[in-house]
C-alpha cells in the first residue's frame, strides 16, 4: 500500500521468477509497478488486484490475474466486489 498523498513518483519492482503466489491488492496509485521476470507471475494466487499509475513488464513475464475471490480468506476491495463479473475486473487506462 502506498500513501495517497505521496508525490507522483516512484517505482516498485518485482524482479523474481518465484513471485507465483501474491494474494491481495497491490495499491500504487501514484507510482509505477515494474514486473521483470521470465516465469509466470501470480499464477498460483487465488486472486491479485493491481491498482497502479503505470504498469511495465520486462523480460517477457506472463502476468496472471486470477479472480477466484472465494479461494482466499483475504477480503477484496469493495469496489472490485461491486463489479458485475470477473471479466469486468481488468481495466487498463492509458
N, CA, C and O of each residue as an XYZ file, in Angstrom:
376
protein
N       0.856     -1.181      0.000
C       0.000      0.000      0.000
C       0.890      1.228      0.000
O       1.859      1.319      0.753
N       0.543      2.157     -0.851
C       1.278      3.405     -0.962
C       0.391      4.554     -0.494
O      -0.812      4.568     -0.756
N       0.980      5.493      0.185
C       0.265      6.673      0.682
C      -0.351      7.456     -0.477
O       0.347      7.800     -1.430
N      -1.637      7.737     -0.404
C      -2.327      8.502     -1.450
C      -1.814      9.936     -1.568
O      -1.991     10.575     -2.605
N      -1.191     10.433     -0.528
C      -0.694     11.804     -0.533
C       0.748     11.912     -1.021
O       1.306     13.008     -1.064
N       1.336     10.818     -1.377
C       2.711     10.790     -1.867
C       2.797     11.526     -3.205
O       1.838     11.504     -3.977
N       3.924     12.175     -3.492
C       4.085     12.785     -4.821
C       4.006     11.714     -5.915
O       4.271     10.538     -5.666
N       3.643     12.134     -7.117
C       3.508     11.201     -8.235
C       4.883     10.831     -8.764
O       5.303     11.296     -9.823
N       5.561     10.008     -8.029
C       6.866      9.497     -8.435
C       7.064      8.145     -7.804
O       6.283      7.722     -6.952
N       8.085      7.488     -8.213
C       8.433      6.233     -7.570
C       8.205      5.040     -8.471
O       7.366      5.057     -9.372
N       8.974      4.010     -8.199
C       8.879      2.775     -8.946
C       9.039      1.623     -7.965
O       9.944      1.622     -7.131
N       8.161      0.655     -8.075
C       8.221     -0.546     -7.261
C       8.459     -1.707     -8.216
O       7.785     -1.821     -9.239
N       9.413     -2.564     -7.885
C       9.845     -3.592     -8.822
C       9.649     -4.981     -8.230
O      10.022     -5.245     -7.087
N       9.059     -5.859     -9.023
C       9.022     -7.286     -8.700
C       9.980     -7.927     -9.689
O       9.691     -8.020    -10.882
N      11.104     -8.359     -9.189
C      12.140     -8.947    -10.031
C      12.441    -10.338     -9.487
O      13.474    -10.570     -8.858
N      11.514    -11.253     -9.743
C      11.662    -12.602     -9.223
C      10.937    -13.586    -10.124
O       9.843    -13.309    -10.617
N      11.549    -14.720    -10.329
C      10.885    -15.794    -11.056
C      10.100    -16.689    -10.105
O       9.555    -17.711    -10.522
N      10.040    -16.318     -8.846
C       9.317    -17.099     -7.843
C       8.168    -16.319     -7.217
O       7.723    -16.663     -6.123
N       7.678    -15.280     -7.882
C       6.541    -14.496     -7.375
C       5.260    -15.146     -7.889
O       4.500    -14.534     -8.640
N       5.032    -16.370     -7.483
C       3.927    -17.158     -8.021
C       2.643    -16.972     -7.219
O       1.548    -17.089     -7.770
N       2.765    -16.682     -5.913
C       1.582    -16.535     -5.075
C       1.643    -15.209     -4.328
O       2.373    -15.063     -3.348
N       0.871    -14.258     -4.805
C       0.692    -12.983     -4.103
C      -0.807    -12.719     -4.095
O      -1.388    -12.340     -5.112
N      -1.423    -12.923     -2.941
C      -2.872    -12.788     -2.813
C      -3.170    -11.458     -2.145
O      -2.599    -11.124     -1.106
N      -4.070    -10.707     -2.757
C      -4.472     -9.434     -2.184
C      -4.379     -8.322     -3.195
O      -4.490     -8.547     -4.400
N      -4.173     -7.106     -2.690
C      -4.187     -5.914     -3.523
C      -2.847     -5.207     -3.444
O      -2.309     -4.986     -2.359
N      -2.319     -4.857     -4.598
C      -1.135     -4.012     -4.695
C      -1.663     -2.625     -5.057
O      -2.199     -2.424     -6.147
N      -1.507     -1.671     -4.137
C      -2.059     -0.330     -4.334
C      -0.920      0.671     -4.492
O      -0.253      1.028     -3.521
N      -0.709      1.117     -5.722
C       0.342      2.081     -6.037
C      -0.235      3.157     -6.944
O       0.260      3.357     -8.053
N      -1.250      3.837     -6.502
C      -1.971      4.769     -7.366
C      -1.128      5.954     -7.821
O      -1.499      6.643     -8.772
N      -0.011      6.201     -7.164
C       0.818      7.359     -7.504
C       2.162      6.945     -8.112
O       3.000      7.807     -8.376
N       2.385      5.649     -8.339
C       3.697      5.191     -8.791
C       3.574      4.089     -9.839
O       2.478      3.688    -10.231
N       4.722      3.623    -10.271
C       4.821      2.597    -11.302
C       5.146      1.248    -10.678
O       5.943      1.155     -9.744
N       4.513      0.201    -11.212
C       4.865     -1.170    -10.849
C       5.575     -1.773    -12.047
O       5.037     -1.786    -13.155
N       6.783     -2.272    -11.826
C       7.538     -2.916    -12.880
C       7.680     -4.388    -12.532
O       8.131     -4.730    -11.438
N       7.298     -5.259    -13.456
C       7.421     -6.702    -13.278
C       8.488     -7.175    -14.256
O       8.337     -7.036    -15.470
N       9.563     -7.733    -13.718
C      10.699     -8.154    -14.527
C      11.009     -9.607    -14.184
O      11.762     -9.888    -13.252
N      10.424    -10.521    -14.944
C      10.595    -11.948    -14.690
C      10.413    -12.711    -15.998
O       9.798    -12.208    -16.938
N      10.946    -13.914    -16.051
C      10.771    -14.731    -17.251
C       9.782    -15.875    -17.024
O       9.360    -16.529    -17.978
N       9.418    -16.113    -15.790
C       8.437    -17.156    -15.475
C       7.105    -16.499    -15.115
O       7.063    -15.298    -14.849
N       6.016    -17.271    -15.104
C       4.706    -16.702    -14.752
C       4.734    -16.016    -13.381
O       5.424    -16.451    -12.459
N       3.971    -14.943    -13.281
C       3.882    -14.159    -12.054
C       2.437    -14.181    -11.564
O       1.513    -13.934    -12.339
N       2.243    -14.473    -10.289
C       0.955    -14.511     -9.590
C       0.051    -15.655    -10.051
O      -1.115    -15.683     -9.657
N       0.521    -16.576    -10.846
C      -0.335    -17.611    -11.427
C      -0.906    -18.598    -10.412
O      -1.904    -19.255    -10.707
N      -0.309    -18.724     -9.232
C      -0.813    -19.652     -8.220
C      -1.640    -18.949     -7.147
O      -2.001    -19.553     -6.137
N      -1.936    -17.675     -7.370
C      -2.741    -16.896     -6.427
C      -4.222    -17.134     -6.688
O      -4.635    -17.299     -7.836
N      -5.017    -17.151     -5.629
C      -6.470    -17.190     -5.821
C      -6.903    -15.928     -6.556
O      -7.706    -15.977     -7.488
N      -6.354    -14.793     -6.118
C      -6.618    -13.535     -6.826
C      -5.526    -12.528     -6.502
O      -4.881    -12.601     -5.456
N      -5.334    -11.598     -7.410
C      -4.443    -10.463     -7.205
C      -5.086     -9.253     -7.871
O      -5.489     -9.319     -9.032
N      -5.181     -8.161     -7.143
C      -5.699     -6.902     -7.681
C      -4.515     -5.936     -7.747
O      -3.784     -5.778     -6.769
N      -4.330     -5.299     -8.889
C      -3.272     -4.304     -9.038
C      -3.914     -2.960     -9.367
O      -4.649     -2.824    -10.346
N      -3.620     -1.976     -8.530
C      -4.023     -0.596     -8.786
C      -2.716      0.178     -8.849
O      -2.051      0.367     -7.830
N      -2.350      0.625    -10.041
C      -1.078      1.321    -10.222
C      -1.241      2.432    -11.243
O      -2.044      2.332    -12.170
N      -0.472      3.483    -11.060
C      -0.487      4.580    -12.025
C       0.046      4.104    -13.368
O      -0.431      4.524    -14.422
N       1.046      3.218    -13.317
C       1.654      2.699    -14.533
C       2.138      1.279    -14.261
O       2.648      0.989    -13.179
N       1.979      0.398    -15.243
C       2.435     -0.987    -15.139
C       3.342     -1.271    -16.323
O       2.933     -1.117    -17.474
N       4.576     -1.688    -16.045
C       5.526     -2.073    -17.084
C       5.974     -3.501    -16.842
O       6.208     -3.907    -15.704
N       6.092     -4.255    -17.919
C       6.569     -5.632    -17.816
C       7.776     -5.788    -18.729
O       7.765     -5.351    -19.880
N       8.823     -6.421    -18.193
C      10.059     -6.637    -18.929
C      10.430     -8.115    -18.877
O       9.957     -8.845    -18.006
N      11.250     -8.544    -19.780
C      11.775     -9.919    -19.854
C      10.712    -10.934    -20.209
O      10.959    -12.135    -20.101
N       9.549    -10.499    -20.624
C       8.528    -11.422    -21.112
C       7.750    -12.178    -20.061
O       7.462    -13.354    -20.283
N       7.381    -11.583    -18.912
C       6.615    -12.357    -17.931
C       5.178    -12.592    -18.398
O       4.621    -11.801    -19.159
N       4.600    -13.673    -17.937
C       3.168    -13.914    -18.074
C       2.549    -13.467    -16.759
O       2.649    -14.168    -15.752
N       1.915    -12.315    -16.764
C       1.262    -11.782    -15.571
C      -0.151    -12.335    -15.548
O      -0.957    -12.025    -16.425
N      -0.459    -13.156    -14.543
C      -1.743    -13.835    -14.452
C      -2.517    -13.238    -13.280
O      -2.070    -13.294    -12.134
N      -3.676    -12.669    -13.579
C      -4.514    -12.078    -12.541
C      -5.782    -12.923    -12.402
O      -6.778    -12.694    -13.088
N      -5.721    -13.890    -11.511
C      -6.875    -14.758    -11.264
C      -7.961    -14.011    -10.504
O      -7.696    -12.994     -9.864
N      -9.186    -14.524    -10.580
C     -10.319    -13.881     -9.907
C     -11.121    -14.875     -9.066
O     -12.348    -14.795     -9.014
N     -10.435    -15.807     -8.411
C     -11.099    -16.774     -7.536
C     -11.182    -16.168     -6.133
O     -10.459    -16.579     -5.226
N     -12.071    -15.190     -5.968
C     -12.164    -14.457     -4.710
C     -12.610    -15.330     -3.540
O     -12.291    -15.026     -2.391
N     -13.330    -16.390     -3.810
C     -13.754    -17.304     -2.747
C     -12.628    -18.255     -2.338
O     -12.761    -18.973     -1.347
N     -11.515    -18.271     -3.094
C     -10.406    -19.175     -2.809
C      -9.446    -18.641     -1.766
O      -8.393    -19.237     -1.540
N      -9.785    -17.520     -1.118
C      -8.918    -16.909     -0.122
C      -9.762    -16.267      0.973
O     -10.896    -15.848      0.740
N      -9.189    -16.199      2.164
C      -9.843    -15.502      3.285
C      -9.550    -14.008      3.263
O     -10.141    -13.256      4.038
N      -8.658    -13.569      2.400
C      -8.290    -12.159      2.322
C      -9.397    -11.413      1.586
O      -9.713    -11.752      0.445
N      -9.995    -10.399      2.220
C     -11.111     -9.688      1.579
C     -10.651     -8.880      0.369
O      -9.529     -8.374      0.332
N     -11.538     -8.769     -0.617
C     -11.234     -7.961     -1.793
C     -11.769     -6.546     -1.572
O     -12.685     -6.351     -0.773
N     -11.207     -5.558     -2.272
C     -11.728     -4.192     -2.130
C     -13.206     -4.138     -2.513
O     -13.632     -4.836     -3.434
N     -13.979     -3.328     -1.825
C     -15.419     -3.246     -2.088
C     -15.707     -2.801     -3.516
O     -16.712     -3.202     -4.103
N     -14.824     -1.971     -4.079
C     -15.017     -1.520     -5.463
C     -14.911     -2.680     -6.445
O     -15.618     -2.709     -7.453
N     -14.040     -3.626     -6.158
C     -13.895     -4.806     -7.019
C     -15.082     -5.734     -6.819
O     -15.615     -6.282     -7.783
N     -15.493     -5.910     -5.581
C     -16.628     -6.793     -5.289
C     -17.904     -6.305     -5.961
O     -18.770     -7.114     -6.295
N     -18.036     -5.004     -6.164
C     -19.247     -4.437     -6.754
C     -19.312     -4.614     -8.270
O     -20.360     -4.379     -8.872
N     -18.210     -5.026     -8.894
C     -18.219     -5.220    -10.348
C     -19.034     -6.455    -10.700
O     -18.973     -7.459     -9.990
N     -19.800     -6.394    -11.790
C     -20.739     -7.468    -12.097
C     -20.124     -8.828    -12.418
O     -20.712     -9.852    -12.071
N     -18.961     -8.873    -13.067
C     -18.374    -10.181    -13.386
C     -16.863    -10.051    -13.442
O     -16.341     -8.960    -13.673
N     -16.139    -11.180    -13.228
C     -14.676    -11.122    -13.251
C     -14.109    -10.565    -14.554
O     -13.024     -9.984    -14.546
N     -14.816    -10.729    -15.671
C     -14.291    -10.198    -16.933
C     -14.260     -8.668    -16.927
O     -13.556     -8.065    -17.738
N     -15.007     -8.039    -16.031
C     -15.008     -6.582    -15.910
C     -13.900     -6.075    -15.000
O     -13.722     -4.864    -14.864
N     -13.155     -6.976    -14.375
C     -12.202     -6.578    -13.344
C     -10.867     -6.113    -13.892
O     -10.070     -5.554    -13.138
N     -10.591     -6.314    -15.147
C      -9.329     -5.841    -15.708
C      -9.614     -4.573    -16.492
O     -10.294     -4.587    -17.518
N      -9.078     -3.485    -15.981
C      -9.282     -2.191    -16.612
C      -7.912     -1.572    -16.841
O      -7.169     -1.336    -15.888
N      -7.578     -1.314    -18.079
C      -6.320     -0.670    -18.420
C      -6.633      0.720    -18.941
O      -7.423      0.877    -19.871
N      -6.017      1.721    -18.346
C      -6.233      3.100    -18.750
C      -4.909      3.655    -19.246
O      -3.905      3.611    -18.535
N      -4.908      4.170    -20.447
C      -3.671      4.764    -20.982
C      -3.599      6.221    -20.610
O      -2.637      6.902    -20.965
